[in-house]
């Protein structure tokens, strides 16, 4: 059995584990339980057997009640009719409240997801910035005028909110992904029903409660908790929603797209990824090794924009891998509540088993296991060791499929054309990184890679100003930036005739 001196054993006596939080859904401005009284218990993935949260298990009727509340708030409530300045003020107040509760929310996120507490703290702080950016843009949204279509004609393009938006978010970044969608939807005048993952619902409920405290009107921001079936499916099928926005697996995204198509409902999808990290021979190898490690181990690899495919120029393969293996042997992983931890836990026993099955398949297909490939922790939590494969070919499942774990597949190339071809040899196109000290090399490569979120000499970096989204099976639409508001907007063209129009008859 491999010994990992860099593994931080979970501390079961930590007082932060002693209290279990009980949450209620937020519907029409009121905190409510499921009508059936059923609940879901969440066991911390980082601390075996410790229940850290309980929330309602919503029925189909609970979801319909939430959609009806959002529908009323949109059709007859004040929110869509407020000025952008009024909406902006309340959203800024929500951002301030998020900042005031960073430690509380970070602890909830760490315990429910199994991510390191320091990482969670940084994410919640970043989410306040997402809310602030959307708040500022909410009063700057605009349409267009066309003054060049004739002396007696004027054209107007009005931007209008699309209506009621059902938002379904995954378990890996529940607070961030909700913050990438909710502020843009409500900032544009929509109302929302948010359905977070059944694994990680606590922080989403807290977000809605803070928005209510900030003064956002009843029915504008509703949260229902429960399973994909029935809660998520009913939210997508319900005629009262005008749009479904989903972040998660490609398999579920396709199903939701089919549901939306039946009623010609708009759908926004951010789906799976298999991000390439291309390293050219002129790259800063120390910086690249550090960035590659972060890109594949961040959130224990449970990240749709994870850089899980290393595509390295043949001449520097050994030198880069030497640096990367050294980092991987030293990086601390384990107890999410330790400030020293860099890599936390897997989300569930089933998912940890899935990750390990990919590792076994990779070995069976002929890839060389250079490091890791084992469960760690002796049952104290759901931990998987940092894992690196060499000798990978693009037809192997570890190079094709989204493993969603701390597993890196390494391939080599000789020319830039070959590197780009390997990067594009995937059904996904969510993210990509290029490492090179030549800006021309990096930009020319990025321009040819079919991915929606790209970095040069970094990875998993982000700012509210830039859009995110996918190519190919990685999704539809764009979030964040000014483009993000277009997702939740309708555009109405108006032709205005000045003076008396030319007669049609007579």
N, C-alpha and C positions, 0 to 999 in steps of 0.2 A: 504493500500500500504506500502510495506517495505521500510524503510529509510536506506540508506547505507552511513554512515558518511565517509567511506573510498573511496567513489566514487569521482573522480576528474573531475569536470565539464569541458568539452572542452571550450577553450578560442577562440571564433570566431574572436576576434580582434588581434590574434597573427599575426604579420607582415609576418611570414613565409608562411601564407596561401594566401597572396595577389597576388603572381605571379604564373601563370599557365605555366608549361613547355611544349613545343611542340617538339616532337621527330620525327626523320626520321629513316627508316630502314637502315641497312648497308649491301650492296650487292656489291661484287667485289671491295671492298675498297672505295665505294662511298656512300654517304648519299642520300637516295632516298625516295620519297613518293610512295604510292600505285599508280599503273597506272591509277586506276579509280578516284583517288583523295579522296576517302572515308577515314574517320578517325573514331577513337574510343575515346570518352571522358571518363576519369576516375574520378569519384566522390570519395572524401576521405571517407572511411567508418567511420572514427572517427570524421568527421565534416560535418554534414548534408548539402547537397547542394553545397559543395565547390568542383569545378573541379580543380584537381591538376596535370593533365597530359593529353596530347592528342598524339596519335600515329597512324600510318597508319593501315588501315584495308585491309590486303593483299588479293589479289585474287589468284586463282590457278595459273595463269600465272606468278604472282610475285614470287611465291614459286618456280616454274620451272626455272625462271631466276636465282634465288639464287642457286639452285642445280646445274645448268649448270656452274655457276661461280666456285663453289666448285669443280666440276668435272674437269674443266680445270686446276684449281690450283693444283689438285692432279695428274692428268695425265701428265701435261707438265710444271708445275710450279716448283720453286726451293725448296719449303718447304719439301716434302718427301725425297728430295735428299741432303738436308743439313746434316751436321754432327750433332750429338746430342749436341755437345758443342755450335754450332751456334743457334740451337733452344732454348737451355737452356738460353743463354744470353738474347734473346728477351723476353722469358717468365719471367725471373727475372726482367727485365725492366717493364713488365706489372704489376708485383707484387708491385714494387716500386711506380708506378703511382696510383695503387689502394690505397696504404697507404697515398699518398699525397692528395687523394680526399675522405678520409673517411667521413668527415663531410657532404660534398655535397651528396654523395651516400646514407648515412644513412638517411638524411632528405627525399630523394626521396622514399626510402624503407618504412620509417615510414608513410609517407602520403599515399602511394599507398596501402600498406598492412593493415595499422592501428595498427602496432606494436609499442611498446614503443621506443622512440628515443634512450634511453640508450642501449636497447637490439639490435637495428639496428646497432648502432655504434660498439658494440662488434662483431656482425656478420661480418660486412665488414672488420674489422681488421683481423678476423680469416680467411676470404677468401684470403687475401694477403698471409697468411701462407700456405694455400692450393696451391696457384699458385707457391710459392717458393719451396715447397716440390716437386711438380711435375716437376718444372724446374730442380732441382738438380738430380732427378731420370732420366730425359730425356737423360742425357749423360752417364747413367750407365746401360741402357737397353742392354740385351745380349741374345745370343742364346746358343747353346751347341755344344761341339765336342765329338765324340765317337772314342776313339783311341784303343778300345779293341775288334774290330769286325774282326780282321784278320791282318796278316802281310802286306798284299798288299791292305788293304781297310781302308778307313777313312770315318766317318759319320759326317755330319754337320747339325745343325738345325738352320735355319735362322729365325729371328723375322722380320716380315714385317708389315707395317700399313695396316689395313683392307680396308681403302679407304675413301669414303665420308660418314660422319655420320650425320644423322638427329637427333637432340636432342630436346626433348619436355619437358618443365619444368612447374611446377605448380605455384600457386599464393602464397603459404604460406611462402616459403623461396626462392624467385626467384634468389637472388644473390648467396646464399650459394649453392643451388643445381646446378646452372650453373657452379659454381666453383668446384664442385665435379666431373663434367664430362668433361667440355671443356678442361682444362689443361691436363688431362690424354689423351684425344683423340688427341689433336694437339701435345702434347709432344711425342707421339708415331709416329708422322709423318702423321696423318690423317688431313683432312680438314672437317669443320663442317658447318652446317646450324642450327642455334638455333631458335626455336619457343617458346617464353615465353607465359605465360598466357595472355589472353586479358585484365585481371584485372591489371596486374603488369608487364608492359613491360619496363618501364623507365630505371631501373637499368641494365637490360640485354643489352640495347642499349649502355648505358654508358660504360659497360665492353668492348664491342666490339670496341667502339671508342678509349678507352685507349689502347687496344691491337694494333690497327692501329697506334696510336701515338708512341707506343713502337717500331714499325718497323716490326711487323708481316705482311707478304706480303698480297697483295690483294687477295681476294677469299678464304683465309684460314679460316677466322672466319666471317661468315655472320649471320645476324639476320633478320628474317622476323616476323612481328607482325600481329595478327589477331585472328580469332576464330578457334576452333578445326575443324570445317567444314566451309570453305574448307581447310584452311592453314595446320592444323595438319595432316588431312587425306591425302592430296596430298603429303606432305613431306614423309609420310610413304609409299604411293603407288608408288612414282616416281622411275622409274628404275635406275636413276642416283645415288641413295643412296645405299650404301652397308650395312648399319646398321641403326637401329632405337634404340635410347636410350630414355626411357620414365620414368618419375617419376610422379606418380599421383594415381588415383583411380584404384582399381582392375578391375572394369567394363570396363574402357577405355583400360587398359593394355591388357585385354583379346582380345578386338577388334583389337588392334594394333598387337598382336601376330598372330592373324588370317590373317591379311593383310600381315605381313612379311612372313608367311608360304607359301603364294601363289607363291612367287618367291624365296623361300628358303633364305631369307635375315636374317642376324643375328639380334637378338633383345635382348636388355638389359632392365630389368624392375625392378623398385623399387616401390612397390605398397602399399596397405593399411596395417594398423596395429591395434592391440588392446592389447597394451603392459601390461603384468602383473607386479605388484610390490609385491613381496612376503616378508612379514615381520615376522621373527621368534621371539620367546619370548625373546631370548637373545640379540636382537638388541638394539642399542642406540636409544631409542624412540624419543628423541629430534631431533637427526640428521635425523632419518627416516621420521618424520612428516614434517620437512622442505623440505627434498628431494621429498617426495610424492607430497607436494603442488606445488613445482617447476615442477615436472614431468607432472602433469595434467593441470596446469594453464599456462605453458610456451606457448607464442604465442596465448593466449586465448584458449588453447587446440587444436588449428588448427595445429597439428603436427603429422605426421605419426608414430613417435616413442614416442608419448605421453604415459605416464604410467597411463592409464585410468581405469585399473582394480586393485583394492587393495585387495590382498589376505593375510589376517592377521591371525596369530595364535589366536585361540579362547581365550586363557587366558589373552591376552594383548589387545584385541579389544577395550574395553572401554577406557583404558589408552591412547592408540594411537589416537583414535578418539577425545578424549578430547583435545589433543595437536593440532591435525590437524584442528579441528573446530575453535580453538582459532586463529590459523594462518589465516584461511580462512575468518574469520570475520574482520581481521585487514588489510589484504593485500590490497594495493592500486590498484584501476583499474579505467580506464577512459581515459582522454585526452592523446593520444599518444605522444604529444609534451612536456608533463611535464616530467622533469627529475625524478620525484618521482613515476611515474606510473610503476607498475609491470605487469599489464594485460591490453592489449589494446582492440581493436574493432574486431567484426566479419567482415568477408570479404564482405558480401553482405546481403541484406534484405532476399533473398531467403534462404541463408545458416542459418541466425539467426532463421528464422522460422523453418527450419529443426531441428536445435538443440532443440528448444523448444518443437517440436512435440515428440521427443524422451523422453524428461523429462515427458511430459504428459502420454506417453505410459508406462514409468517406474512406475509412480504412479498408473496407472490403473491396472498394472500387479501385484501389491502388494508390491513393494519396498517402503521402508520408506524414505521420503524426509527429510533429516536432516538439510539441509541448501540450500538457494538459490532457483533456479528454476524459475527465473523471468528475463524479459528484464528490463534494467535500462537506465536512461538518458532522459526520456521524449522526445524522438525524436531528441536529440542533436547529436546522432551518434548510431552506431549499437553495443550496449554493452549488455553483458549477465553476470549475477552475478555468482560468484564461487558457484558450486553446488555439493553436496555430497549426495549419496544414501547409506542407510544401508539395511540389509536384502535382498540382491540381490542373486538370484540363477542363475546358469550358463545357464539356458534355456531362460532367459529374454533377450529381444532385447538390453537393455542397457548394458548387459554383453557380447553380441555376436557381435554387429554391431559397426563399427567405427563412432562414433558420431561426432568427429572433433569439439569439444567444451569443455568448462571448466567444465566437468561433470565427477565425479568419482563414480564408482560402487564398493561397498564394499562387500566382501565375507569372510567367515572364514574357517579355517581348524584346524584339530587336529594333524595330522602327516605330516612328510615331503612328504611321498608318495601322500597323499591327495593334498598337496599344488602343487606339480608338475603336478598331473592329472588336477587340475583346471587351471593351467597355460597353459597346452597343449590343453584344451578343447576349441579350437578356430580354425577357418579356416586360421587365420593369424599366422605369425611367424617372425615378423620383429624385435622386441626388447623385452627385459625382464630385470628386476632388482631383486636382492635378497639382503635383509638387514639382516645381522647377524654378531655377533662378532666372530663366529666360522668360520675360513676359510674353514675347512673341510665341514661343513654344506653348506656353500655358494657355494663352487666349485662343490660339488657332486650334488647339485640341478641344478646349471647352466648347468652342463654337460648333464643333462637329459631333459632340456627344449629345445624345437625345435624353436629356434629363432637365427637370424644371428648377432644381435648386442646386447650385454649383458653388464650389469654392476653389480658390487658387491659394496654395500654401496654408490652408487651414481646413477644418472640417467641423460640421455641426455648429456652425456659427449662425447667428441670426439677429435681425433687427426688425422692428415693426414696419420700417419704411419699404422693405423689399418684399415682393410677392413670393409665395410658395405654392407648389403644386406639382403635378406629375405629367409625364408623357406616357404613352402606351398604356399598359395595364396598371399604371400607378395612379390613375385618377382623371378627373374632369374638373376644370375650373381652377381658380386661383384665390388664395386667401392672403390677407395682410396688404399693407400699402394702400394706395388709392384704388388699385384694382379690386381689392377685397370687397369694397362697397358695391361694385358692379354685380357681384354674385347675388346680392340681396335686393337688387333694384330692377324695376321695370322702366322702360323708356317710351314715352308717349310723344308722337309727332303731331304738331298742331299747325295747320295752315291758316293764316289770318289774311283776309282780304281787306284792304284799306280803301274806303270809298265804295262806289257802286260797281259791282262786277259786270263784265261784258254779258249782255243778254244771250241766253241760249235760243230763245224763240222770239221772233219779232224784231 
